[in-house]
Amino acid sequence: MRILIIEDEKPAFNLLLKKIKDHFPEAQIFGNLDSIKSAVDWFQQNTSPDLIFCDIQLADGISFEIFKKVKLSTPIIFTTAFDQYAIQAFQVNAVDYLLKPIDPDDLTRAIEKFNSNQLKSSIDLKLIKSLLEPKTIAYKTRFLVKFGEKIQSILVEEISFFYSEQRVTFLQTFEGKKFVLDSILEQVESQVDPKQFFRINRKYLCSYPSISDIFTYSNSRLKIKLHNCGDTDILISREKVTEFKNWLDG
């Protein structure tokens, strides 16, 4: 059994790897591939695996681009923090579409589908419909943080941006105070209102008021400056520029 994992967040990859090993202890697992380019290169140099676990939003774009460049019949279990890609996922060889953070029962169900060779014919149309139906999402209004012996709740309105550094996730307030979070950045992204926060790149998730300057940059990219942030090399990839501009435009 050969399994490939395509996931651009290292903590998310580690969690998924552990869960997969629980179900397939003897499997040969490949990855982690974190971009469209690295995945396409891998497929061009290796024989197809028996099963693919694939995040949808990767470092350099949406993973569906992989399957436009490489023709595969391998079953795919998609994993993502967002639900708007359901139809596209099932237009590929999707076994299932799991929303992050991944529920163990949902993963078990998806693997049972794979083991039963139930691919497109097993797609739960009610599930797709429910994913696509407009719904009210209860986004977090505050985050619990710990510093020293104290525990404190930080209101979302006080948060300038979130960022990841050396596998640790931080939030920074508009006052410049920094706090460590237990969640990975991708989980935080799914917990905050996307109208208020935008995932600039793999490292930063920022609020609109946190942005002090925006500059054009080489290769059709944008360079961002955040308030009270010492990082002077925050870039938005060419693939995300249009989405970012739409977000700015409200």
C-alpha positions as CSV (number, residue, x, y, z in Angstrom):
1,M,0.0,0.0,0.0
2,R,1.5,3.3,-1.1
3,I,0.0,6.6,0.2
4,L,0.9,10.1,-0.8
5,I,0.2,13.2,1.4
6,I,0.0,16.7,-0.2
7,E,-0.2,19.3,2.6
8,D,1.5,22.6,3.0
9,E,1.2,23.0,6.8
10,K,3.8,20.8,8.7
11,P,1.7,20.5,11.9
12,A,-1.3,19.5,9.9
13,F,0.8,17.0,8.0
14,N,2.1,15.5,11.3
15,L,-1.4,15.1,12.7
16,L,-2.7,13.5,9.5
17,L,0.3,11.2,9.2
18,K,-0.3,9.8,12.7
19,K,-4.0,9.2,11.9
20,I,-3.2,7.5,8.6
21,K,-0.7,5.2,10.3
22,D,-3.4,4.1,12.8
23,H,-5.5,2.9,9.8
24,F,-2.6,1.7,7.6
25,P,0.2,0.7,9.9
26,E,2.0,-1.2,7.1
27,A,1.6,1.4,4.4
28,Q,4.5,3.1,2.6
29,I,3.8,6.8,3.0
30,F,5.3,9.6,0.8
31,G,5.4,13.3,1.4
32,N,5.2,15.8,2.6
33,L,4.6,17.7,-0.7
34,D,3.6,21.3,0.0
35,S,3.0,22.8,-3.4
36,I,1.6,22.3,-6.9
37,K,5.1,22.3,-8.4
38,S,6.5,19.7,-5.9
39,A,3.5,17.5,-6.4
40,V,3.7,17.6,-10.2
41,D,7.4,16.9,-10.1
42,W,6.8,13.9,-7.8
43,F,4.1,12.4,-10.1
44,Q,6.4,12.8,-13.1
45,Q,9.2,10.9,-11.3
46,N,7.2,8.2,-9.5
47,T,4.5,5.6,-10.1
48,S,1.0,6.5,-8.9
49,P,0.3,5.7,-5.3
50,D,-2.8,3.7,-4.2
51,L,-4.3,6.6,-2.3
52,I,-3.8,10.4,-2.0
53,F,-4.6,12.7,0.9
54,C,-4.6,16.2,-0.6
55,D,-5.0,19.6,1.0
56,I,-6.8,22.1,-1.4
57,Q,-5.0,25.3,-0.6
58,L,-1.3,24.9,-1.1
59,A,1.7,27.2,-0.9
60,D,1.5,28.2,-4.6
61,G,-2.2,27.8,-5.4
62,I,-5.2,25.5,-5.4
63,S,-4.4,21.8,-5.6
64,F,-6.8,21.1,-8.4
65,E,-4.2,22.6,-10.7
66,I,-2.1,19.4,-10.0
67,F,-4.7,17.2,-11.6
68,K,-5.0,19.4,-14.6
69,K,-1.3,18.8,-15.3
70,V,-1.1,15.2,-14.3
71,K,-3.8,12.7,-15.3
72,L,-4.5,10.2,-12.5
73,S,-7.0,7.5,-11.6
74,T,-5.8,7.3,-8.0
75,P,-8.5,7.8,-5.4
76,I,-8.2,11.1,-3.5
77,I,-9.3,12.1,0.0
78,F,-9.4,15.9,0.1
79,T,-8.7,17.8,3.3
80,T,-9.4,21.5,3.8
81,A,-10.5,24.2,6.2
82,F,-13.0,25.5,3.6
83,D,-16.2,24.1,2.2
84,Q,-16.5,26.0,-1.1
85,Y,-14.5,23.5,-3.1
86,A,-16.8,20.5,-2.7
87,I,-18.1,20.3,-6.3
88,Q,-14.6,20.7,-7.8
89,A,-13.3,18.0,-5.5
90,F,-15.9,15.5,-6.6
91,Q,-15.1,16.2,-10.2
92,V,-11.7,14.6,-9.6
93,N,-11.3,11.1,-8.2
94,A,-12.6,12.1,-4.8
95,V,-13.4,9.5,-2.2
96,D,-14.4,12.1,0.4
97,Y,-14.0,15.7,1.3
98,L,-12.9,16.3,4.9
99,L,-13.2,19.6,6.7
100,K,-10.4,20.6,9.1
101,P,-9.8,20.0,11.9
102,I,-10.4,16.5,10.7
103,D,-12.9,14.5,12.8
104,P,-11.6,10.9,13.4
105,D,-15.0,9.5,12.6
106,D,-15.1,11.3,9.3
107,L,-11.6,10.0,8.5
108,T,-12.7,6.5,9.3
109,R,-15.7,6.8,7.1
110,A,-13.6,8.1,4.2
111,I,-11.1,5.2,4.6
112,E,-14.0,2.7,4.7
113,K,-15.2,4.1,1.4
114,F,-11.8,3.7,-0.1
115,N,-11.5,0.1,1.2
116,S,-14.9,-0.7,-0.3
117,N,-13.8,0.8,-3.7
118,Q,-16.7,3.3,-3.5
119,L,-15.6,6.3,-5.5
120,K,-17.7,8.7,-7.4
121,S,-20.7,6.4,-7.3
122,S,-20.7,6.7,-3.5
123,I,-20.7,10.5,-3.4
124,D,-23.3,11.7,-0.8
125,L,-25.2,14.3,-2.8
126,K,-27.0,15.4,0.4
127,L,-23.5,16.0,1.9
128,I,-22.5,18.2,-1.1
129,K,-25.8,20.1,-0.9
130,S,-25.4,20.7,2.8
131,L,-21.8,22.0,2.2
132,L,-22.9,24.4,-0.4
133,E,-26.0,25.7,1.3
134,P,-25.6,29.2,2.9
135,K,-25.3,28.8,6.6
136,T,-24.5,30.9,9.6
137,I,-21.0,30.1,11.0
138,A,-20.3,30.9,14.6
139,Y,-16.8,32.4,14.3
140,K,-14.7,32.9,17.4
141,T,-15.1,36.2,19.3
142,R,-12.1,35.7,21.5
143,F,-9.0,33.5,22.0
144,L,-7.8,32.0,25.2
145,V,-4.1,32.6,25.8
146,K,-1.6,31.8,28.6
147,F,1.4,33.8,29.7
148,G,3.3,32.9,32.8
149,E,0.9,31.9,35.5
150,K,-2.0,33.9,34.0
151,I,-4.8,32.9,31.6
152,Q,-6.5,35.6,29.5
153,S,-9.1,36.0,26.8
154,I,-8.2,38.2,23.8
155,L,-11.1,39.7,21.9
156,V,-10.9,39.2,18.2
157,E,-11.3,43.0,17.7
158,E,-8.0,43.4,19.6
159,I,-6.1,41.1,17.3
160,S,-4.0,42.6,14.6
161,F,-2.7,39.4,13.0
162,F,-1.8,35.8,13.6
163,Y,1.5,34.3,12.4
164,S,3.5,31.1,12.5
165,E,7.1,30.9,13.5
166,Q,9.2,27.7,14.0
167,R,6.1,25.6,14.2
168,V,4.5,27.8,16.8
169,T,1.4,29.9,16.2
170,F,1.2,33.4,17.7
171,L,-1.4,36.2,17.8
172,Q,-0.4,39.8,18.0
173,T,-2.7,42.6,19.3
174,F,-2.9,46.1,17.9
175,E,-0.9,47.2,21.0
176,G,2.0,44.9,19.8
177,K,1.5,42.3,22.5
178,K,2.3,38.7,21.4
179,F,0.7,35.5,22.7
180,V,1.2,31.8,21.9
181,L,-1.8,29.7,20.7
182,D,-2.2,26.0,20.9
183,S,-3.8,25.8,17.4
184,I,-2.0,25.6,14.1
185,L,-2.5,28.6,11.8
186,E,-4.8,26.7,9.4
187,Q,-7.2,25.9,12.3
188,V,-7.2,29.6,13.4
189,E,-8.0,30.5,9.8
190,S,-11.1,28.4,9.9
191,Q,-12.2,29.9,13.2
192,V,-12.2,33.6,12.3
193,D,-14.4,35.6,9.9
194,P,-12.9,35.6,6.4
195,K,-14.3,39.0,5.9
196,Q,-12.1,40.3,8.7
197,F,-9.0,38.2,8.3
198,F,-7.1,37.1,5.2
199,R,-4.4,34.4,4.8
200,I,-1.6,36.4,3.2
201,N,0.7,33.5,2.9
202,R,1.8,30.4,4.8
203,K,3.1,32.5,7.7
204,Y,0.6,35.3,8.2
205,L,-3.2,35.7,8.7
206,C,-4.0,39.4,9.0
207,S,-6.9,41.7,9.7
208,Y,-7.6,44.6,7.4
209,P,-6.6,47.3,10.0
210,S,-3.3,45.6,10.5
211,I,-2.1,46.5,7.0
212,S,-0.2,49.7,6.8
213,D,1.2,49.6,3.2
214,I,0.8,47.5,0.1
215,F,3.4,47.6,-2.7
216,T,3.7,46.0,-6.1
217,Y,6.5,43.5,-6.3
218,S,8.3,41.5,-8.9
219,N,6.6,38.6,-10.8
220,S,3.1,40.2,-10.3
221,R,3.3,39.7,-6.6
222,L,2.4,42.2,-3.8
223,K,4.5,43.1,-0.8
224,I,2.7,43.9,2.5
225,K,3.7,45.9,5.5
226,L,1.9,45.3,8.8
227,H,1.7,47.6,11.8
228,N,4.1,46.7,14.6
229,C,5.7,43.9,12.6
230,G,9.4,43.7,12.0
231,D,9.1,41.3,9.1
232,T,9.9,43.4,6.0
233,D,9.6,40.6,3.5
234,I,5.9,39.7,3.6
235,L,4.8,38.7,0.1
236,I,1.5,37.7,-1.5
237,S,2.0,35.2,-4.3
238,R,0.8,35.9,-7.8
239,E,-1.9,33.2,-7.5
240,K,-3.5,35.0,-4.4
241,V,-3.3,38.6,-5.6
242,T,-6.7,38.7,-7.2
243,E,-8.4,37.0,-4.2
244,F,-6.6,39.5,-1.9
245,K,-7.7,42.5,-3.9
246,N,-11.3,41.2,-3.9
247,W,-11.0,40.9,-0.1
248,L,-9.8,44.5,0.2
249,D,-12.6,45.7,-2.0
250,G,-15.1,44.1,0.4
